[in-house]
Amino acid sequence: MKRTSLICSVLLIFASSLAALPLTATIFKESNRLSGKIDSWNKQCGSKPDYDENCQKKRHALSKELGEFIALVNDELQFLRGPVSPDAPPEFIRETDGRRKVMELEKRIAVHNLKWLGLPLSDPERKSEWAALESDKAQLEFEYAETHRKFDGKWISIPISSIQQISPAPKKP
């Protein structure tokens, strides 16, 4: 009985991690998309005065997208902070903790971008916040490399297209 419950727990943990993967992948994809939009906005409108109506509209729309992205990351964080089985393997716990740290960093970057959108790029406080975020990102990359050294020491990426090709379970006849 104990062995059966252990096997069921491991299968449940594995299944839940697969179910969460598409949200993580969606967050990474959305983060890259928003980063490009922020860079584009900064080039087009970053130095224009506040009274430029077109830039103001774009900034408001981009702020809304950043807010929605933060809510999406919060959904993932809520899942990652959920209860973990006491029988969960240490590798799973370490991987989940790593994903949580990455999602928290994604959220901090989005909040930073939201806070500073439309304000001078040269502001010393903005630069120091960004430097701290970059430092934290480098630390996470180092932790990831250390944690996954037993695999190959490289970032294991799963292309979005391969995730979308996963087909659902076959229907019963």
matplotlib code that plots the C-alpha trace (Angstrom):
import matplotlib.pyplot as plt

x = [0.0, 2.8, 4.6, 1.5, 0.9, 4.5, 4.2, 0.9, 2.6, 5.5, 3.2, 1.0, 4.1, 5.4, 1.9, 1.6, 5.0, 4.1, 0.9, 2.7, 5.4, 3.2, 2.5, 6.2, 6.9, 4.1, 5.6, 9.1, 7.6, 5.5, 8.5, 10.6, 7.7, 7.2, 10.9, 10.9, 7.9, 9.6, 12.8, 10.8, 8.8, 12.0, 13.5, 10.4, 9.0, 11.6, 12.9, 9.6, 7.8, 4.8, 2.3, 2.9, -0.5, 0.5, 3.3, 1.1, -1.5, 1.2, 2.6, -0.8, -1.4, 2.1, 1.5, -1.7, 0.1, 2.8, 0.1, -1.5, 1.9, 2.5, -0.9, 0.1, 3.4, 1.5, -0.7, 2.5, 4.0, 0.8, 1.1, 4.8, 4.3, 1.6, 2.0, 4.7, 4.4, 6.7, 7.7, 8.8, 12.3, 14.9, 15.6, 11.9, 11.9, 15.2, 13.7, 10.5, 12.4, 14.5, 11.4, 9.9, 13.0, 13.0, 9.3, 10.0, 12.8, 10.5, 7.9, 10.5, 11.7, 8.2, 7.4, 10.7, 9.7, 6.2, 7.5, 10.0, 8.1, 8.0, 10.6, 14.3, 16.6, 19.4, 17.9, 20.5, 17.9, 16.6, 20.2, 20.9, 17.7, 18.5, 22.0, 20.6, 18.2, 21.0, 23.1, 20.2, 19.8, 23.5, 23.2, 20.2, 22.1, 25.0, 22.7, 21.0, 24.3, 25.4, 22.1, 22.1, 25.8, 25.0, 23.0, 25.2, 25.7, 23.8, 20.4, 17.8, 15.4, 12.2, 11.1, 7.5, 6.6, 7.4, 5.2, 2.3, 2.8, 2.0, -1.3, -4.0, -4.7, -6.5, -10.3, -11.9, -13.8]
y = [0.0, 2.4, 1.6, 2.2, 5.6, 6.5, 5.6, 7.6, 10.6, 10.5, 10.2, 13.1, 15.3, 14.4, 15.1, 18.4, 19.6, 18.8, 20.7, 23.7, 23.7, 25.4, 28.4, 28.8, 28.6, 31.1, 33.5, 33.3, 33.9, 36.9, 38.3, 38.3, 39.9, 42.6, 43.3, 44.0, 46.3, 48.2, 48.7, 49.8, 52.3, 53.7, 54.3, 55.9, 57.8, 57.7, 61.2, 62.8, 65.2, 64.0, 65.8, 63.6, 62.0, 59.1, 58.1, 58.5, 56.1, 53.5, 53.9, 53.3, 50.2, 48.8, 49.5, 47.5, 44.6, 44.7, 44.5, 41.5, 39.9, 40.4, 38.8, 35.8, 35.4, 35.6, 32.7, 30.7, 31.7, 30.7, 27.2, 26.9, 27.9, 25.3, 22.3, 19.7, 16.1, 15.1, 12.1, 14.4, 13.7, 16.4, 17.1, 18.0, 20.3, 21.9, 22.4, 23.8, 26.2, 27.3, 27.9, 30.0, 32.1, 32.7, 33.6, 36.1, 37.7, 37.9, 39.7, 42.1, 43.0, 43.6, 45.8, 47.7, 48.3, 49.4, 51.7, 53.4, 53.4, 57.0, 58.3, 59.2, 56.3, 58.2, 58.3, 57.0, 55.2, 53.4, 52.4, 51.0, 49.0, 47.6, 46.7, 44.8, 42.9, 42.0, 40.8, 38.7, 37.2, 36.3, 34.6, 32.6, 31.6, 30.4, 28.5, 26.9, 25.8, 24.3, 22.5, 21.0, 20.3, 16.6, 16.9, 19.0, 22.3, 24.1, 25.7, 23.1, 24.8, 23.4, 25.1, 26.4, 24.6, 21.2, 22.0, 22.8, 19.5, 17.5, 15.8, 15.1, 11.5, 9.4, 9.3, 6.1, 4.4]
z = [0.0, 0.9, -2.3, -4.4, -2.8, -3.4, -7.1, -7.3, -5.7, -8.1, -11.1, -9.8, -9.3, -12.8, -14.3, -12.5, -13.6, -17.2, -16.9, -15.6, -18.3, -21.0, -18.6, -17.9, -21.6, -22.3, -19.7, -21.3, -24.7, -23.4, -21.5, -24.7, -26.7, -24.1, -23.8, -27.6, -27.3, -24.4, -26.3, -29.4, -27.3, -25.6, -29.1, -30.5, -27.5, -24.7, -25.4, -26.4, -24.1, -22.1, -24.2, -27.3, -27.5, -29.7, -27.3, -24.3, -25.8, -26.6, -23.1, -21.5, -23.7, -22.9, -19.2, -19.4, -21.1, -18.4, -15.7, -17.4, -17.6, -13.9, -13.2, -15.4, -13.5, -10.2, -11.3, -12.0, -8.6, -6.8, -8.4, -7.6, -4.0, -3.5, -1.3, -2.3, -1.3, 1.5, -0.7, -3.6, -4.8, -3.9, -7.6, -8.1, -5.1, -6.3, -9.8, -8.5, -6.2, -9.2, -11.4, -8.5, -8.3, -12.1, -12.0, -9.2, -11.2, -14.2, -12.1, -10.6, -14.1, -15.3, -12.3, -12.9, -16.5, -15.5, -12.9, -15.2, -18.5, -19.7, -17.2, -18.1, -19.0, -17.4, -13.9, -11.4, -9.3, -12.5, -13.4, -9.9, -9.9, -13.3, -12.2, -9.2, -11.4, -13.8, -10.8, -9.6, -13.1, -13.2, -9.8, -11.0, -14.1, -12.0, -9.7, -12.7, -14.1, -10.7, -10.3, -13.8, -14.1, -13.9, -17.1, -19.4, -17.7, -20.4, -20.4, -21.3, -23.6, -25.0, -28.2, -28.0, -31.2, -29.6, -26.7, -29.0, -30.8, -27.7, -28.6, -26.0, -24.9, -27.5, -27.2, -26.2, -29.1]

ax = plt.figure().add_subplot(projection="3d")
ax.plot(x, y, z, "-o")
ax.set_aspect("equal")
plt.show()
